Amino acid sequence: MLIFLLLSALLLAAGALFYWALRKQLSWQNRKLFIWTFLLAALLLPMLMPSLEHHFEKTWVDYESYEGWNQVDIEDPQLLSCYKSANNSEGVCHCEIKQKAAIVDFQPNPYYDRMMELRGALEWLFLLFASYFLLRFLWRFGGLLWLRRQSYAEDRQLENLSYQMLYPKGYKVYPFSTFSLLRHYILWSPALDRLTEAEQEAAFYHELGHLKGRDSWAGYFLGLLQIFWFWHPLYYLFRKELLEINELLADDYAAQRLPSRRSYAEMLLKMTAFQQKGQALAFFLAKKKLQRRLEALLFQAAPKGCTKKQFQLLQICLLSGLFLLSVSLYFPLHRQLEQPTSIKKEQFLPLKNTENG
C-alpha cells in the first residue's frame, strides 16, 4: 500500500508539471480531458505494476535469486586458505566457488529507517481517513437518492435531451443545480421565480451544458478519488481546476444560444445574489468565483488550443512518459520498502560447514 501511495503521488506530480507546461496551449475541453488522462494514469499505473513485475519475472533481475549475488569475491584470508587447501588436498575440504551468501549492502538512511518503523501505523492511519471519506461519499450519494424520492418530478425535454425537473418538498431551499443517476435531473430553486423568462432560459441552458458534459459523473469520480488522495494537495488543486473548467464550458454553451453574452452575464449576477441572499460570507466567496467567470465570458476569447491530432499525440506522450516513470520508480521503491527488516542492517556470511568449508 505504501508503494502505491508514493508512486501515485509522484505520477500525479509529474502529470501536473506536464499540464502546467502546456496549459496555455490547450482549449478548455482539452484541459479537462488532459487532467482526467493523468489522474486516471496516476491511479491505475501503480495498480498494474505488481502484475507487470509478475509477468516479466524471468526478465527482471530478482534481488534474492540473481546468481551474481552468490559469487563470493572477497579477499578473506581464511576463505582463500580454505580454497588453497581444497585444491591441494583430497577428501579434506571441498569448498565451492559459488556459496549461498546472504550479502546485503546497506546504506544508512534516516528517512527510510523511520518510515519502515512507522509503516504499520501510517497504513492504519491512511485506512482510517480513507474509511471516513468513503462513508462521507456514500452519505452524500444517498442524499441525492433521498432528494429524488421526496421530490415531485416533471418530465421535460430541451435540445433533444430528456430530463426531469425536481420540485423538493418541505421548506429547505436548494440551489438551482443538476445531477445524474439513471436519468438526468434539474433541481428547481425559488431564485428562478425572480428571473424573467429569457433569463430562466439562459439558466436552463447553463445546466443543460453541465448535463451534456457529464459533470455529475465526473463529480462522483472525484469523490472516489478523494478516498485515495485526500492527503495530496495536488488533488485539491486539480479538483478546483476541473470545477472551474466545467463552469466555463457550461457558460460558453449557454452564451452561444442567447442573443448576447452581456444578458447572460446579468443573469449570472442575479442568480448569485438571489441564491446567496442573507449570507454575506457565502455571497463574498461566490462573488470571487463569479468574477473569473464573468471575465472569461465578456473580456476573454475561449482558447482555441491545438488540433485533434496534436492533442492525441500529446496524450500519447503523456501516457508513455508516465508509464516509463512508473516502471523506473516502482522497482527501486519495491526493493527499498519491501526487503525484510531483519537483515537490512546486517552484512554477513552464513556460518561455513567444517566439512565442506
C-alpha positions in Angstrom: 0.0 0.0 0.0 2.8 2.4 0.9 4.4 1.8 -2.5 1.1 2.5 -4.3 0.6 5.8 -2.4 4.2 7.0 -3.0 4.2 6.0 -6.7 0.7 7.5 -7.4 1.8 10.8 -5.7 4.9 11.0 -7.8 3.0 10.3 -11.0 0.4 12.9 -10.1 3.2 15.5 -9.6 4.8 14.5 -13.0 1.4 14.9 -14.7 0.9 18.2 -13.1 4.2 19.6 -14.4 3.3 18.3 -17.9 -0.1 20.0 -17.7 1.0 23.4 -16.4 3.7 23.5 -19.1 1.1 23.0 -21.8 -1.9 24.7 -20.2 -2.0 27.9 -22.3 -1.8 25.9 -25.5 -5.0 23.8 -24.7 -8.6 24.7 -25.1 -10.9 24.3 -22.1 -12.2 21.0 -23.3 -8.7 19.7 -23.9 -7.6 20.9 -20.5 -10.4 18.9 -19.0 -9.5 15.7 -21.0 -5.8 16.2 -20.3 -6.4 16.4 -16.5 -8.6 13.3 -16.5 -5.9 11.4 -18.5 -3.1 11.9 -16.0 -5.5 11.5 -13.0 -6.5 8.1 -14.2 -3.0 7.2 -15.2 -1.7 8.1 -11.7 -4.3 5.9 -10.2 -4.2 2.9 -12.5 -0.5 2.5 -13.3 0.6 1.8 -9.7 -2.1 -0.9 -9.5 -0.7 -2.5 -12.7 3.0 -2.6 -11.6 2.8 -5.7 -9.4 1.1 -7.7 -12.3 3.8 -6.4 -14.7 6.5 -7.5 -12.4 5.0 -11.0 -12.1 4.6 -11.2 -15.9 8.2 -10.3 -16.6 9.6 -12.0 -13.5 12.1 -14.0 -15.6 13.3 -10.9 -17.4 13.8 -8.6 -14.4 16.7 -9.1 -12.1 15.5 -10.8 -8.9 17.3 -9.4 -5.9 17.3 -12.7 -4.0 17.9 -15.3 -6.7 20.3 -13.5 -9.0 23.4 -15.6 -9.5 25.7 -12.6 -9.4 24.9 -12.0 -5.7 26.1 -15.5 -4.9 29.6 -15.0 -6.3 32.0 -14.8 -3.3 34.6 -12.3 -4.4 36.1 -11.3 -1.1 39.7 -11.1 -0.1 39.1 -13.1 3.0 42.4 -14.8 4.2 40.6 -17.8 5.9 38.4 -18.4 2.9 41.4 -18.2 0.4 43.3 -20.5 2.7 40.4 -23.0 2.6 40.3 -22.8 -1.3 44.1 -23.4 -1.4 43.8 -26.3 1.0 41.0 -27.8 -1.0 42.9 -27.6 -4.3 46.0 -29.3 -2.8 44.2 -32.0 -0.7 41.7 -34.7 -1.4 38.8 -35.6 0.8 39.6 -32.9 3.4 37.8 -29.8 2.4 35.5 -29.3 -0.6 34.7 -25.6 -0.7 32.5 -24.5 -3.6 33.3 -21.3 -5.6 29.6 -20.4 -5.5 28.3 -20.2 -2.0 24.9 -19.1 -0.9 26.0 -15.9 0.8 23.3 -13.5 2.0 25.2 -10.3 1.4 23.2 -7.2 1.8 24.7 -3.8 1.0 23.1 -1.3 3.4 23.4 2.4 3.2 22.1 4.2 6.3 19.1 6.5 5.5 17.3 8.0 8.5 14.2 8.8 6.4 13.7 5.3 5.2 14.6 3.8 8.5 12.0 5.9 10.2 9.4 5.2 7.6 10.0 1.4 8.0 9.4 1.7 11.7 6.2 3.8 11.3 4.9 2.0 8.2 2.3 -0.1 10.0 0.9 3.0 11.9 0.9 5.1 8.7 -1.1 2.4 6.8 -3.7 2.1 9.6 -4.0 5.9 9.7 -4.5 6.0 6.0 -7.2 3.3 6.2 -8.9 5.3 9.0 -9.1 8.5 6.9 -10.0 6.6 3.7 -12.9 5.0 5.5 -14.1 8.4 6.7 -14.1 9.8 3.1 -15.7 6.7 1.8 -18.6 7.0 4.3 -18.9 10.7 3.5 -19.2 9.9 -0.2 -21.8 7.3 0.4 -23.7 9.7 2.7 -23.8 12.4 0.0 -24.7 10.0 -2.7 -27.5 8.6 -0.5 -28.7 12.2 0.0 -29.2 12.6 -3.8 -31.2 9.4 -3.8 -33.3 10.6 -0.9 -33.8 14.0 -2.6 -35.0 12.3 -5.8 -37.5 10.2 -3.9 -39.0 13.0 -1.8 -39.3 15.5 -4.8 -42.1 15.9 -7.2 -40.8 15.1 -10.7 -41.9 16.6 -14.0 -40.6 15.2 -17.4 -39.2 17.8 -19.7 -37.0 18.0 -22.8 -34.6 20.6 -24.2 -32.5 20.2 -27.3 -33.3 16.5 -27.6 -32.1 15.9 -24.1 -34.7 14.4 -21.7 -34.6 15.3 -18.1 -36.8 15.6 -15.0 -37.4 18.9 -13.2 -37.5 18.2 -9.5 -39.5 20.3 -7.0 -38.3 19.4 -3.5 -41.0 19.1 -0.8 -40.6 20.8 2.5 -39.2 24.2 3.5 -35.5 23.6 2.7 -34.3 25.8 -0.2 -31.9 24.1 -2.7 -29.7 25.9 -5.2 -30.5 25.6 -8.9 -28.4 22.7 -10.0 -28.2 19.4 -11.8 -27.3 15.8 -11.1 -27.5 12.5 -12.9 -28.3 9.0 -11.7 -30.2 6.7 -14.1 -31.7 9.8 -15.5 -30.9 13.5 -15.7 -32.3 15.8 -13.1 -32.5 19.6 -12.7 -33.3 20.9 -9.3 -35.8 23.8 -9.1 -34.8 26.9 -7.0 -37.1 29.7 -5.8 -34.5 32.1 -7.2 -35.8 31.3 -10.7 -39.1 33.0 -9.9 -37.3 36.3 -9.7 -35.9 36.0 -13.2 -37.5 36.9 -16.5 -38.5 34.2 -19.0 -35.4 34.9 -21.1 -33.1 34.8 -18.0 -34.7 31.5 -17.0 -34.0 30.1 -20.4 -30.3 31.1 -20.0 -30.1 29.4 -16.6 -31.6 26.2 -18.1 -29.1 26.3 -21.0 -26.3 26.6 -18.4 -27.5 23.5 -16.5 -28.0 21.7 -19.8 -24.3 22.3 -20.6 -23.5 20.5 -17.3 -25.7 17.6 -18.2 -24.1 17.2 -21.7 -20.7 17.5 -20.2 -21.4 14.6 -17.8 -20.2 16.8 -14.9 -22.2 14.9 -12.3 -20.4 11.6 -13.1 -17.1 13.5 -13.0 -18.1 14.8 -9.6 -18.8 11.2 -8.3 -15.5 10.0 -9.6 -13.7 12.9 -8.0 -15.3 11.9 -4.7 -14.0 8.4 -5.1 -10.5 9.7 -5.9 -10.5 11.7 -2.7 -10.6 8.3 -0.8 -7.1 7.6 -2.1 -5.7 11.1 -2.4 -7.3 13.0 0.5 -3.7 13.7 1.7 -2.4 15.0 -1.6 -2.6 18.8 -2.2 -2.4 18.4 -6.0 -5.7 16.5 -5.9 -7.5 19.5 -4.4 -5.7 21.9 -6.8 -6.9 19.9 -9.9 -10.4 19.3 -8.4 -10.7 23.1 -8.2 -9.3 23.4 -11.8 -11.8 20.9 -13.1 -14.8 22.5 -11.4 -13.8 25.9 -12.8 -13.4 24.5 -16.3 -16.8 22.8 -16.1 -18.4 26.2 -15.2 -16.6 27.9 -18.0 -17.7 25.3 -20.5 -21.3 25.5 -19.3 -21.2 29.3 -19.5 -19.9 29.2 -23.0 -22.5 26.6 -24.0 -25.4 28.8 -22.7 -24.0 32.1 -24.1 -23.7 30.7 -27.6 -27.5 30.1 -27.6 -28.5 33.6 -26.4 -28.6 36.9 -28.3 -25.8 38.4 -26.3 -23.2 37.4 -23.7 -24.0 40.5 -21.7 -27.6 39.4 -21.0 -26.2 36.0 -19.8 -23.7 37.8 -17.5 -26.5 39.8 -16.0 -28.5 36.6 -15.3 -25.4 35.1 -13.5 -25.2 38.2 -11.3 -28.9 38.0 -10.4 -28.8 34.2 -9.7 -25.8 34.6 -7.4 -27.4 37.5 -5.5 -30.7 35.7 -5.1 -29.3 32.3 -4.1 -26.9 33.8 -1.5 -29.3 36.4 -0.1 -28.8 36.9 3.6 -25.4 35.0 3.6 -22.7 37.7 3.5 -19.7 35.3 3.6 -21.2 32.9 1.1 -22.0 35.8 -1.3 -18.5 37.1 -0.9 -16.9 33.7 -1.8 -19.4 33.2 -4.7 -18.6 36.7 -6.0 -14.9 35.9 -6.1 -15.6 32.8 -8.2 -18.1 34.6 -10.3 -15.5 37.3 -11.2 -13.4 34.8 -13.0 -16.4 33.5 -15.0 -17.5 37.0 -16.0 -14.0 38.0 -17.1 -13.8 34.8 -19.3 -17.3 35.4 -20.6 -17.1 39.1 -21.5 -13.4 40.0 -21.9 -11.5 36.8 -22.9 -11.9 34.7 -26.0 -12.1 31.0 -25.4 -8.7 29.4 -26.1 -8.6 27.6 -29.4 -6.0 25.1 -28.5 -4.3 22.6 -30.7 -5.7 20.3 -33.4 -7.3 17.0 -32.6 -4.3 15.0 -33.9 -1.8 17.2 -32.0 -3.8 16.7 -28.8 -3.9 12.9 -29.3 -0.2 13.0 -29.8 0.2 14.9 -26.5 -1.9 12.4 -24.7 0.2 9.5 -26.1 3.4 11.3 -25.0 1.9 11.9 -21.5 0.9 8.3 -21.0 4.2 6.9 -22.4 6.2 9.2 -20.1 4.1 8.3 -17.0 4.4 4.6 -17.8 8.2 4.8 -18.1 8.4 6.8 -15.0 6.3 4.3 -13.0 8.4 1.4 -14.2 11.7 3.3 -13.3 10.3 4.2 -9.8 8.4 1.1 -8.9 11.3 -1.4 -8.6 13.6 0.8 -6.5 10.7 1.6 -4.2 9.8 -2.1 -4.0 13.4 -3.2 -3.2 13.8 -0.4 -0.6 10.5 -0.8 1.2 9.7 -4.5 0.8 13.1 -6.0 1.8 13.0 -7.9 5.2 13.8 -5.5 8.0 15.6 -8.3 10.0 18.5 -8.2 7.6 18.6 -4.7 6.3 21.2 -3.5 8.7 23.5 -6.5 8.5 26.3 -7.6 6.2 27.2 -11.2 6.9 28.2 -14.6 5.5 26.4 -17.7 6.7 28.4 -20.0 9.0 30.6 -22.4 7.0 30.3 -26.1 7.5 33.6 -27.5 8.8 33.4 -30.5 6.5 32.9 -28.7 3.2 34.5 -25.3 4.0 
